[in-house]
Amino acid sequence: MAEAYIIDAVRTPRAIGKTGKGAYSGLHPQHLARTVLAALRARNSLDTATIDDVIWGTSAQMGLQGGDLGRMAALDAGYDVTVSGVTLDRFCASGLTATSLAAGQIMAGLEDCVVAGGSEMMSHVVDYGTMLREKKVHIAGGLGTNNPSLDARHPQTNQGVAADAIAAMEGISRAELDAFGLESQRRAAQAIAQGRFDGSLAFVTDADGKVLLDHEEYPRPQTTAEGLAELKPAFAMFYDLPATREGTSFAGQIRRRYPDLEFTPVHHVGTSSGVVDGAAALLLASPAYARAHGLTPRARVVTAVNIGDDPTLMLNGPVPAARKALARAGLTPDDIDVWEVNEAFAVVVEKFIRDLGLAREKVNPNGGAIALGHPIGATGAVLLGTALDELERTGGRYALVTMCAAGGMAPAIIIERV
């Protein structure tokens, strides 16, 4: 089996994902994606006619984000027309899955050079959802599903409500969650101040070449423990909303599976991932391609796995995914120098650290989505690039990246610095 090398990784700064407020608001989603694709080409002097495929992750494939964004963004970035593209959806884990599929194609010997990554413009998703509700646009078949047959087997709920339920199950208090959120902000502020992200940033420009954003727009370095303690829980409003045609509430969906569980709202904006726009991409290649084109690999993909978990709680997949990846690679938690676990909610990473008995300083050392934001389809690719940068900064050898995804799923990838 061939090796799959990571040659380069780039990402945009993340912008607030609200209509009319974020720096990228109003851009075409393909514009955001093409920025990182063009950056990979320029940074590595790529002859794009030698790229076999673009594998892209975008979760909300609606409106302008539909229509195989990966292929269209590659064309918009000036890639050769021979470069094909495909766009996939594994919810929050789309960008990570795109990368694992790219690595798998190379390791199987089917392709030699693949660009993988993802993008999400949450400002567009929110705006499009508003237009749908106001009946200004139409999607054949509607958005999402409300399937009584599936619901009878696997009740599913709002992710924030699930996060609150897991916190109650695990005995993790609001104060502990707040402390995690505060630390995410502190670490992100330190990383930004020290320029740890600078070498991987690709700036988005407008039609006149003006840079729209040259920094992370979402972080709140002024956050304090006292301020977090005053925030109202964000998901209380969802507890009693109907989640099914039959009128079962979101909280009721959990109680159907866990009737004796008592839980209350605890997560808020300071302990939940931020709504942002962003894109990220990685260049992967076989050793033969790298040698032929004078490219220096930065890391190799050791293994990539996927796992499913309880779809009702839906956020608990990262722990079994990490264990599966470690077993597949013949490694132990002590072998991993950098862990990147998406901060969908504070409870996800807090539980991960406790279950695996990890040293906290190795997990999300530069902060995470609570401080920096979670551009859904892009985040997995962002985390891989962040992990690689951190391995190079610290001289570490192995990094493991994982994240929860709706439906109770989690992929995990282990990389080794070259």
FENUR-V421393 format. One record per residue. N is the residue number from 0. RES is the residue in one small letter. D_CENTER is the distance of its C-alpha to the mean C-alpha in whole Angstrom. Layout:
BEGIN
n:N res:RES d_center:D_CENTER
n:N res:RES d_center:D_CENTER
END
This chain:
BEGIN
n:0 res:m d_center:28
n:1 res:a d_center:27
n:2 res:e d_center:24
n:3 res:a d_center:21
n:4 res:y d_center:21
n:5 res:i d_center:18
n:6 res:i d_center:20
n:7 res:d d_center:18
n:8 res:a d_center:14
n:9 res:v d_center:14
n:10 res:r d_center:12
n:11 res:t d_center:13
n:12 res:p d_center:14
n:13 res:r d_center:12
n:14 res:a d_center:15
n:15 res:i d_center:15
n:16 res:g d_center:14
n:17 res:k d_center:18
n:18 res:t d_center:21
n:19 res:g d_center:23
n:20 res:k d_center:22
n:21 res:g d_center:19
n:22 res:a d_center:20
n:23 res:y d_center:18
n:24 res:s d_center:20
n:25 res:g d_center:22
n:26 res:l d_center:21
n:27 res:h d_center:20
n:28 res:p d_center:17
n:29 res:q d_center:18
n:30 res:h d_center:19
n:31 res:l d_center:16
n:32 res:a d_center:15
n:33 res:r d_center:18
n:34 res:t d_center:18
n:35 res:v d_center:16
n:36 res:l d_center:18
n:37 res:a d_center:21
n:38 res:a d_center:20
n:39 res:l d_center:19
n:40 res:r d_center:23
n:41 res:a d_center:25
n:42 res:r d_center:23
n:43 res:n d_center:24
n:44 res:s d_center:27
n:45 res:l d_center:26
n:46 res:d d_center:28
n:47 res:t d_center:26
n:48 res:a d_center:29
n:49 res:t d_center:28
n:50 res:i d_center:24
n:51 res:d d_center:24
n:52 res:d d_center:21
n:53 res:v d_center:18
n:54 res:i d_center:15
n:55 res:w d_center:12
n:56 res:g d_center:10
n:57 res:t d_center:10
n:58 res:s d_center:10
n:59 res:a d_center:13
n:60 res:q d_center:15
n:61 res:m d_center:18
n:62 res:g d_center:21
n:63 res:l d_center:20
n:64 res:q d_center:17
n:65 res:g d_center:19
n:66 res:g d_center:21
n:67 res:d d_center:19
n:68 res:l d_center:17
n:69 res:g d_center:16
n:70 res:r d_center:20
n:71 res:m d_center:21
n:72 res:a d_center:19
n:73 res:a d_center:21
n:74 res:l d_center:24
n:75 res:d d_center:23
n:76 res:a d_center:22
n:77 res:g d_center:26
n:78 res:y d_center:25
n:79 res:d d_center:28
n:80 res:v d_center:28
n:81 res:t d_center:28
n:82 res:v d_center:25
n:83 res:s d_center:23
n:84 res:g d_center:20
n:85 res:v d_center:18
n:86 res:t d_center:15
n:87 res:l d_center:13
n:88 res:d d_center:12
n:89 res:r d_center:10
n:90 res:f d_center:9
n:91 res:c d_center:5
n:92 res:a d_center:6
n:93 res:s d_center:7
n:94 res:g d_center:6
n:95 res:l d_center:7
n:96 res:t d_center:10
n:97 res:a d_center:11
n:98 res:t d_center:12
n:99 res:s d_center:13
n:100 res:l d_center:16
n:101 res:a d_center:17
n:102 res:a d_center:18
n:103 res:g d_center:19
n:104 res:q d_center:21
n:105 res:i d_center:22
n:106 res:m d_center:23
n:107 res:a d_center:25
n:108 res:g d_center:27
n:109 res:l d_center:27
n:110 res:e d_center:25
n:111 res:d d_center:25
n:112 res:c d_center:23
n:113 res:v d_center:19
n:114 res:v d_center:17
n:115 res:a d_center:13
n:116 res:g d_center:10
n:117 res:g d_center:9
n:118 res:s d_center:9
n:119 res:e d_center:10
n:120 res:m d_center:13
n:121 res:m d_center:13
n:122 res:s d_center:16
n:123 res:h d_center:17
n:124 res:v d_center:16
n:125 res:v d_center:18
n:126 res:d d_center:21
n:127 res:y d_center:21
n:128 res:g d_center:21
n:129 res:t d_center:24
n:130 res:m d_center:26
n:131 res:l d_center:25
n:132 res:r d_center:27
n:133 res:e d_center:29
n:134 res:k d_center:30
n:135 res:k d_center:30
n:136 res:v d_center:28
n:137 res:h d_center:28
n:138 res:i d_center:26
n:139 res:a d_center:28
n:140 res:g d_center:27
n:141 res:g d_center:25
n:142 res:l d_center:22
n:143 res:g d_center:20
n:144 res:t d_center:23
n:145 res:n d_center:25
n:146 res:n d_center:27
n:147 res:p d_center:29
n:148 res:s d_center:30
n:149 res:l d_center:26
n:150 res:d d_center:26
n:151 res:a d_center:29
n:152 res:r d_center:28
n:153 res:h d_center:24
n:154 res:p d_center:24
n:155 res:q d_center:21
n:156 res:t d_center:20
n:157 res:n d_center:18
n:158 res:q d_center:15
n:159 res:g d_center:16
n:160 res:v d_center:20
n:161 res:a d_center:18
n:162 res:a d_center:17
n:163 res:d d_center:21
n:164 res:a d_center:22
n:165 res:i d_center:20
n:166 res:a d_center:22
n:167 res:a d_center:25
n:168 res:m d_center:25
n:169 res:e d_center:24
n:170 res:g d_center:26
n:171 res:i d_center:24
n:172 res:s d_center:25
n:173 res:r d_center:24
n:174 res:a d_center:26
n:175 res:e d_center:23
n:176 res:l d_center:20
n:177 res:d d_center:22
n:178 res:a d_center:22
n:179 res:f d_center:19
n:180 res:g d_center:17
n:181 res:l d_center:20
n:182 res:e d_center:19
n:183 res:s d_center:16
n:184 res:q d_center:18
n:185 res:r d_center:20
n:186 res:r d_center:18
n:187 res:a d_center:16
n:188 res:a d_center:20
n:189 res:q d_center:21
n:190 res:a d_center:19
n:191 res:i d_center:19
n:192 res:a d_center:23
n:193 res:q d_center:23
n:194 res:g d_center:21
n:195 res:r d_center:19
n:196 res:f d_center:16
n:197 res:d d_center:19
n:198 res:g d_center:20
n:199 res:s d_center:16
n:200 res:l d_center:16
n:201 res:a d_center:18
n:202 res:f d_center:19
n:203 res:v d_center:19
n:204 res:t d_center:23
n:205 res:d d_center:25
n:206 res:a d_center:28
n:207 res:d d_center:30
n:208 res:g d_center:28
n:209 res:k d_center:27
n:210 res:v d_center:24
n:211 res:l d_center:22
n:212 res:l d_center:20
n:213 res:d d_center:21
n:214 res:h d_center:19
n:215 res:e d_center:16
n:216 res:e d_center:17
n:217 res:y d_center:15
n:218 res:p d_center:17
n:219 res:r d_center:20
n:220 res:p d_center:22
n:221 res:q d_center:25
n:222 res:t d_center:23
n:223 res:t d_center:26
n:224 res:a d_center:26
n:225 res:e d_center:29
n:226 res:g d_center:27
n:227 res:l d_center:24
n:228 res:a d_center:27
n:229 res:e d_center:28
n:230 res:l d_center:25
n:231 res:k d_center:26
n:232 res:p d_center:23
n:233 res:a d_center:21
n:234 res:f d_center:21
n:235 res:a d_center:25
n:236 res:m d_center:25
n:237 res:f d_center:23
n:238 res:y d_center:25
n:239 res:d d_center:28
n:240 res:l d_center:27
n:241 res:p d_center:28
n:242 res:a d_center:25
n:243 res:t d_center:27
n:244 res:r d_center:30
n:245 res:e d_center:33
n:246 res:g d_center:32
n:247 res:t d_center:30
n:248 res:s d_center:28
n:249 res:f d_center:24
n:250 res:a d_center:26
n:251 res:g d_center:28
n:252 res:q d_center:26
n:253 res:i d_center:25
n:254 res:r d_center:29
n:255 res:r d_center:29
n:256 res:r d_center:28
n:257 res:y d_center:28
n:258 res:p d_center:32
n:259 res:d d_center:33
n:260 res:l d_center:29
n:261 res:e d_center:30
n:262 res:f d_center:27
n:263 res:t d_center:27
n:264 res:p d_center:24
n:265 res:v d_center:23
n:266 res:h d_center:19
n:267 res:h d_center:19
n:268 res:v d_center:18
n:269 res:g d_center:18
n:270 res:t d_center:16
n:271 res:s d_center:13
n:272 res:s d_center:10
n:273 res:g d_center:11
n:274 res:v d_center:12
n:275 res:v d_center:11
n:276 res:d d_center:11
n:277 res:g d_center:10
n:278 res:a d_center:10
n:279 res:a d_center:10
n:280 res:a d_center:12
n:281 res:l d_center:14
n:282 res:l d_center:17
n:283 res:l d_center:18
n:284 res:a d_center:22
n:285 res:s d_center:25
n:286 res:p d_center:27
n:287 res:a d_center:30
n:288 res:y d_center:28
n:289 res:a d_center:27
n:290 res:r d_center:31
n:291 res:a d_center:32
n:292 res:h d_center:30
n:293 res:g d_center:31
n:294 res:l d_center:27
n:295 res:t d_center:26
n:296 res:p d_center:23
n:297 res:r d_center:21
n:298 res:a d_center:20
n:299 res:r d_center:20
n:300 res:v d_center:18
n:301 res:v d_center:20
n:302 res:t d_center:18
n:303 res:a d_center:16
n:304 res:v d_center:16
n:305 res:n d_center:15
n:306 res:i d_center:16
n:307 res:g d_center:17
n:308 res:d d_center:18
n:309 res:d d_center:20
n:310 res:p d_center:18
n:311 res:t d_center:20
n:312 res:l d_center:19
n:313 res:m d_center:15
n:314 res:l d_center:13
n:315 res:n d_center:15
n:316 res:g d_center:14
n:317 res:p d_center:13
n:318 res:v d_center:16
n:319 res:p d_center:18
n:320 res:a d_center:15
n:321 res:a d_center:16
n:322 res:r d_center:20
n:323 res:k d_center:20
n:324 res:a d_center:18
n:325 res:l d_center:21
n:326 res:a d_center:23
n:327 res:r d_center:23
n:328 res:a d_center:23
n:329 res:g d_center:26
n:330 res:l d_center:24
n:331 res:t d_center:24
n:332 res:p d_center:22
n:333 res:d d_center:24
n:334 res:d d_center:24
n:335 res:i d_center:20
n:336 res:d d_center:20
n:337 res:v d_center:17
n:338 res:w d_center:14
n:339 res:e d_center:10
n:340 res:v d_center:9
n:341 res:n d_center:7
n:342 res:e d_center:9
n:343 res:a d_center:9
n:344 res:f d_center:12
n:345 res:a d_center:15
n:346 res:v d_center:16
n:347 res:v d_center:14
n:348 res:v d_center:14
n:349 res:e d_center:17
n:350 res:k d_center:18
n:351 res:f d_center:16
n:352 res:i d_center:19
n:353 res:r d_center:22
n:354 res:d d_center:22
n:355 res:l d_center:21
n:356 res:g d_center:23
n:357 res:l d_center:21
n:358 res:a d_center:23
n:359 res:r d_center:20
n:360 res:e d_center:21
n:361 res:k d_center:19
n:362 res:v d_center:16
n:363 res:n d_center:13
n:364 res:p d_center:16
n:365 res:n d_center:15
n:366 res:g d_center:14
n:367 res:g d_center:10
n:368 res:a d_center:8
n:369 res:i d_center:12
n:370 res:a d_center:14
n:371 res:l d_center:11
n:372 res:g d_center:9
n:373 res:h d_center:6
n:374 res:p d_center:6
n:375 res:i d_center:5
n:376 res:g d_center:6
n:377 res:a d_center:5
n:378 res:t d_center:2
n:379 res:g d_center:4
n:380 res:a d_center:7
n:381 res:v d_center:7
n:382 res:l d_center:7
n:383 res:l d_center:9
n:384 res:g d_center:11
n:385 res:t d_center:12
n:386 res:a d_center:13
n:387 res:l d_center:15
n:388 res:d d_center:17
n:389 res:e d_center:17
n:390 res:l d_center:19
n:391 res:e d_center:21
n:392 res:r d_center:22
n:393 res:t d_center:23
n:394 res:g d_center:24
n:395 res:g d_center:22
n:396 res:r d_center:22
n:397 res:y d_center:20
n:398 res:a d_center:16
n:399 res:l d_center:14
n:400 res:v d_center:10
n:401 res:t d_center:9
n:402 res:m d_center:7
n:403 res:c d_center:9
n:404 res:a d_center:9
n:405 res:a d_center:12
n:406 res:g d_center:15
n:407 res:g d_center:15
n:408 res:m d_center:13
n:409 res:a d_center:11
n:410 res:p d_center:11
n:411 res:a d_center:12
n:412 res:i d_center:13
n:413 res:i d_center:16
n:414 res:i d_center:17
n:415 res:e d_center:20
n:416 res:r d_center:21
n:417 res:v d_center:24
END
